[in-house]
């Protein structure tokens, strides 16, 4: 269980923030390895993974959220709204589409879309979206110039990422690029926008938490820690990487992974 908890935490930490899809990779990991242990499809462990990635994004952006809090307090004191305060409002509004659709269709997504072939198809579709957005974006706008319309556009895109394989970060960064923002600014807004969504997912599933044994508690802690550390490193890496590079490496990785899934599926079920 210890090995499985660490591996799944690493997969979550990488996939949640790199544009490769955490849910898709968790499904494919289960399918490829044949793991049917206590942690796979365990709602308690799912909370641990979300808690870890929430810690990661709060850890990396703690200064931003501190500035946001100060800006909101200034508005409440009657001062003019700075762009930080407006950005907080935009994040709240842009979170609504994913929150509504997530609550309504969570069960459908977690059952119907667990097929590896559907994940492979979503990986390809997400790759096309990422390539087009990166190829044709003007990449001129900065986060300080974010508008409500653009924030809502990214928020609607985030709602579409509920399908495993699409990638929440991938589709929101692509939406930011499509709106003309620089790669690193699109990524920053994507990660800031992920904070309430990840927190909401963790809180929504808290009612299912059940640490009925010492092994379950150890798995919970290890899953949280590994996803938090790897998630933090993933955020740090991607923002710095996108300052100088395109999304191309992730597009190719997703396509190669999809091809690998199709090949393994063919060997298993038609060989």
C-alpha positions as CSV (number, residue, x, y, z in Angstrom):
1,X,0.0,0.0,0.0
2,X,2.9,2.4,0.8
3,X,4.3,2.1,-2.7
4,X,0.9,2.4,-4.3
5,X,0.1,5.5,-2.3
6,X,3.3,7.3,-3.2
7,X,3.0,6.4,-6.9
8,X,-0.6,7.6,-7.1
9,X,0.3,10.8,-5.3
10,X,3.1,11.4,-7.8
11,X,0.7,10.8,-10.7
12,X,-1.8,13.2,-9.2
13,X,0.8,15.9,-8.5
14,X,2.2,15.8,-12.0
15,X,-1.1,15.4,-13.8
16,X,-3.1,18.0,-11.9
17,X,-0.8,20.9,-12.9
18,X,1.1,19.7,-16.0
19,X,-1.3,19.7,-19.0
20,X,-1.5,16.0,-19.2
21,X,-4.6,15.2,-17.1
22,X,-4.4,13.7,-13.6
23,X,-7.7,11.9,-13.8
24,X,-6.8,10.4,-17.1
25,X,-3.4,9.2,-15.8
26,X,-5.0,7.7,-12.7
27,X,-7.5,5.7,-14.8
28,X,-4.7,4.6,-17.1
29,X,-2.4,3.7,-14.2
30,X,-5.2,1.5,-12.7
31,X,-5.9,-0.1,-16.1
32,X,-2.3,-0.7,-17.1
33,X,-1.1,-2.1,-13.8
34,X,-4.2,-4.0,-12.9
35,X,-4.1,-2.5,-9.4
36,X,-7.2,-3.3,-7.5
37,X,-5.9,-2.4,-4.1
38,X,-7.5,-0.6,-1.2
39,X,-6.5,2.8,-2.6
40,X,-7.9,2.6,-6.1
41,X,-11.3,4.2,-6.4
42,X,-11.2,4.9,-2.7
43,X,-13.0,8.2,-1.9
44,X,-10.9,8.7,1.3
45,X,-7.7,8.5,-0.7
46,X,-9.2,10.7,-3.4
47,X,-9.6,13.4,-0.7
48,X,-5.9,12.9,0.2
49,X,-4.9,13.5,-3.4
50,X,-7.0,16.6,-3.7
51,X,-5.7,17.8,-0.3
52,X,-2.2,17.4,-1.5
53,X,-2.7,19.4,-4.7
54,X,-4.5,22.1,-2.8
55,X,-1.6,22.4,-0.4
56,X,0.7,22.6,-3.5
57,X,-1.2,25.5,-5.1
58,X,-1.6,27.4,-1.8
59,X,2.1,26.8,-1.0
60,X,3.3,28.2,-4.4
61,X,0.9,31.1,-4.6
62,X,0.7,32.1,-0.9
63,X,2.0,35.6,-1.6
64,X,-0.5,36.1,-4.4
65,X,-3.4,35.1,-2.1
66,X,-2.1,37.4,0.6
67,X,-2.1,40.3,-1.8
68,X,-5.5,39.3,-3.0
69,X,-6.8,39.4,0.6
70,X,-5.3,42.8,1.2
71,X,-6.8,44.1,-2.0
72,X,-10.3,42.8,-1.1
73,X,-10.0,44.4,2.4
74,X,-9.1,47.7,0.8
75,X,-12.2,47.5,-1.4
76,X,-14.3,46.8,1.7
77,X,-12.8,49.9,3.3
78,X,-14.0,52.0,0.4
79,X,-10.9,52.3,-1.6
80,X,-10.7,51.9,-5.3
81,X,-10.5,48.3,-6.6
82,X,-7.0,47.4,-7.7
83,X,-6.5,44.7,-10.4
84,X,-5.9,42.1,-7.6
85,X,-9.3,42.7,-6.2
86,X,-10.9,42.4,-9.6
87,X,-9.0,39.2,-10.2
88,X,-10.4,37.7,-7.1
89,X,-13.9,38.5,-8.3
90,X,-13.1,37.0,-11.7
91,X,-11.8,33.8,-10.1
92,X,-15.0,33.4,-8.1
93,X,-17.2,34.0,-11.1
94,X,-15.1,31.8,-13.4
95,X,-15.3,28.9,-10.9
96,X,-19.1,28.7,-11.1
97,X,-19.4,26.7,-14.4
98,X,-17.1,23.9,-13.2
99,X,-18.7,23.9,-9.8
100,X,-22.2,23.5,-11.2
101,X,-21.4,20.9,-13.8
102,X,-19.1,19.0,-11.4
103,X,-21.8,18.6,-8.8
104,X,-24.4,17.7,-11.3
105,X,-22.4,15.2,-13.5
106,X,-19.7,13.9,-11.1
107,X,-21.2,10.4,-11.0
108,X,-21.6,10.2,-14.8
109,X,-18.0,11.3,-15.3
110,X,-16.6,8.9,-12.7
111,X,-18.4,5.9,-14.2
112,X,-19.0,6.4,-17.9
113,X,-15.7,8.0,-18.8
114,X,-13.4,5.4,-17.1
115,X,-12.9,3.6,-20.4
116,X,-9.2,3.8,-21.5
117,X,-10.2,4.3,-25.1
118,X,-12.3,7.3,-24.1
119,X,-9.3,8.6,-22.2
120,X,-7.1,8.1,-25.2
121,X,-9.6,10.0,-27.4
122,X,-9.7,12.9,-24.9
123,X,-5.9,13.0,-24.8
124,X,-5.9,13.5,-28.6
125,X,-8.7,16.0,-28.5
126,X,-7.0,18.0,-25.8
127,X,-3.7,17.9,-27.7
128,X,-5.4,19.4,-30.8
129,X,-6.9,22.2,-28.6
130,X,-3.6,22.9,-27.0
131,X,-1.7,23.0,-30.3
132,X,-4.2,25.3,-32.0
133,X,-4.3,27.7,-29.1
134,X,-0.5,27.9,-28.7
135,X,0.0,28.2,-32.5
136,X,-2.4,31.0,-33.2
137,X,-2.4,33.0,-29.9
138,X,-1.1,36.6,-30.1
139,X,0.5,36.0,-26.6
140,X,0.5,39.8,-25.9
141,X,-1.8,40.3,-22.9
142,X,-0.7,40.1,-19.3
143,X,-2.6,38.9,-16.2
144,X,-3.1,42.4,-14.9
145,X,-5.2,43.2,-18.0
146,X,-7.6,40.2,-17.4
147,X,-11.2,41.0,-18.2
148,X,-14.4,39.5,-16.8
149,X,-15.3,38.1,-20.3
150,X,-11.9,36.4,-20.6
151,X,-12.1,35.0,-17.1
152,X,-15.5,33.5,-17.7
153,X,-14.3,32.1,-21.0
154,X,-11.5,30.3,-19.2
155,X,-14.0,29.2,-16.5
156,X,-16.3,27.6,-19.1
157,X,-13.3,25.8,-20.6
158,X,-12.4,24.5,-17.1
159,X,-15.9,23.0,-16.9
160,X,-15.2,21.0,-20.0
161,X,-12.1,19.4,-18.4
162,X,-14.2,17.1,-16.2
163,X,-13.8,14.4,-18.9
164,X,-10.7,12.4,-18.0
165,X,-7.9,13.0,-20.5
166,X,-8.8,16.5,-21.4
167,X,-6.7,18.1,-18.6
168,X,-8.0,21.0,-16.5
169,X,-4.7,22.9,-16.7
170,X,-4.3,22.1,-20.4
171,X,-7.7,23.4,-21.5
172,X,-7.6,26.5,-19.2
173,X,-4.1,27.5,-20.4
174,X,-5.3,27.0,-23.9
175,X,-8.4,29.2,-23.3
176,X,-6.1,31.8,-21.8
177,X,-3.8,31.6,-24.9
178,X,-6.9,31.8,-27.2
179,X,-7.8,35.1,-25.4
180,X,-4.3,36.4,-26.3
181,X,-2.5,36.0,-23.0
182,X,1.2,35.1,-22.6
183,X,1.8,31.4,-21.9
184,X,3.1,32.0,-18.4
185,X,0.2,34.4,-17.5
186,X,-2.3,31.9,-18.9
187,X,-0.7,29.2,-16.7
188,X,-0.7,31.5,-13.6
189,X,-4.4,32.2,-14.0
190,X,-5.1,28.5,-14.6
191,X,-3.4,27.6,-11.3
192,X,-5.1,30.4,-9.4
193,X,-8.4,29.3,-10.8
194,X,-7.8,25.7,-9.8
195,X,-7.6,26.6,-6.1
196,X,-11.3,26.9,-5.3
197,X,-12.1,23.9,-7.6
198,X,-9.6,21.6,-5.9
199,X,-10.7,22.9,-2.5
200,X,-14.4,22.3,-3.4
201,X,-13.7,18.8,-4.7
202,X,-11.9,17.9,-1.4
203,X,-14.6,19.4,0.8
204,X,-17.4,17.8,-1.2
205,X,-15.9,14.4,-0.6
206,X,-15.0,14.9,3.0
207,X,-18.2,13.1,4.1
208,X,-16.8,9.9,2.6
209,X,-13.5,10.0,4.6
210,X,-12.9,6.9,6.7
211,X,-9.5,6.2,8.3
212,X,-10.6,2.8,9.6
213,X,-7.1,1.4,10.0
214,X,-3.5,2.4,10.5
215,X,-2.8,1.3,6.9
216,X,-5.5,3.6,5.6
217,X,-4.1,6.5,7.7
218,X,-0.6,5.9,6.4
219,X,-1.9,5.8,2.8
220,X,-3.8,9.0,3.4
221,X,-0.7,10.8,4.7
222,X,1.7,9.5,2.0
223,X,-0.8,10.3,-0.8
224,X,-1.2,13.8,0.6
225,X,2.5,14.5,1.0
226,X,3.6,13.0,-2.3
227,X,0.9,14.9,-4.3
228,X,1.7,18.1,-2.5
229,X,5.5,18.0,-3.0
230,X,5.3,16.9,-6.7
231,X,2.4,19.3,-7.3
232,X,4.4,22.2,-6.0
233,X,7.4,21.2,-8.2
234,X,5.1,20.8,-11.2
235,X,3.7,24.3,-10.8
236,X,7.2,25.8,-10.4
237,X,8.5,23.9,-13.4
238,X,5.6,24.7,-15.8
239,X,5.5,28.5,-15.2
240,X,9.2,28.8,-15.7
241,X,9.2,26.4,-18.7
242,X,6.4,28.4,-20.5
243,X,8.4,31.6,-20.2
244,X,10.7,30.2,-23.0
245,X,8.9,27.3,-24.5
246,X,5.7,26.2,-26.2
247,X,3.2,23.5,-25.1
248,X,4.6,21.3,-27.9
249,X,6.3,18.8,-25.6
250,X,3.1,18.1,-23.8
251,X,1.1,17.8,-27.0
252,X,3.5,15.2,-28.3
253,X,3.6,13.4,-24.9
254,X,-0.2,13.1,-24.9
255,X,-0.3,11.8,-28.5
256,X,2.4,9.2,-27.8
257,X,0.5,8.1,-24.6
258,X,-2.8,7.8,-26.6
259,X,-1.0,5.7,-29.2
260,X,0.4,3.6,-26.4
261,X,-3.0,3.0,-24.9
262,X,-4.4,2.0,-28.3
263,X,-1.5,-0.4,-28.8
264,X,-1.8,-2.0,-25.3
265,X,-5.6,-2.3,-25.7
266,X,-5.1,-4.0,-29.1
267,X,-2.6,-6.5,-27.7
268,X,-4.8,-7.3,-24.7
269,X,-8.1,-7.6,-26.4
270,X,-7.5,-8.6,-29.9
271,X,-4.2,-10.5,-29.7
